[in-house]
Amino acid sequence: MAAGFNVTTSHADTLVGFFKALADPSRLRIVGLLAQRSHTVEELADELGISNSTASHHLKRLAEVGLVGARAEGYYRHYSLQADHLREMASKLLGEDGLPRLADDPDLDLFERKVLKAFTDADGRITAFPVQAKKYRVLIEHVAKAFEPGRRYSEKAINGILERFNGDTVQLRRSLVDLGFMARDGGGGEYWLA
């Protein structure tokens, strides 16, 4: 399956996968050989002095990022370089907005997923509160997503929602306000997304 830019894969994730696939001397040589002409696994293995299974493994990695394609001819599969995809990746990287987009934090989504996996159960309930402020903020942001923008909540209503995340509604309520996700009227008044 060719990897490309889509809504579920970030620019940086795609580029990292692409470069990881090329970060092996044998795979780079395979790309060079396939740039000259198509080859079978056996031809590539012989040229590189590696086993057929190792050559197949390298071809699979290159195919996963869309650099290699195959066509059947008799008993053999002939592999070729997908030059169009290589040009597309170069264009994405070197295009007008490609390099500046690399300044975005590529690990933010990964970091958030790791934090949520570590500190919530399958239903999204918080099982423990992390000590590290950055991780704690991820959990509170996760909770804040349960509230509708523009809607005001009584303390009772907000507690009802917070109980779905953790029994310590006081801590969650206070953290939502302290971290700037929600605002409130003083003295037990209403809450709303900030």
Secondary structure, 3 states (H helix, E strand, C coil): CCCCCECCECHHHHHHHHHHHHCCHHHHHHHHHHHHCCECHHHHHHHHCCCHHHHHHHHHHHHHCCCEEEEEECCEEEEEECHHHHHHHHHHHHCCCHHHHCCCCCCHHHHHHHHHHHHECCCCCECCCCCCHHHHHHHHHHHHCCCCCCCCECHHHHHHHHCCCCCCHHHHHHHHHHCCCEEECCCCCCEEEC
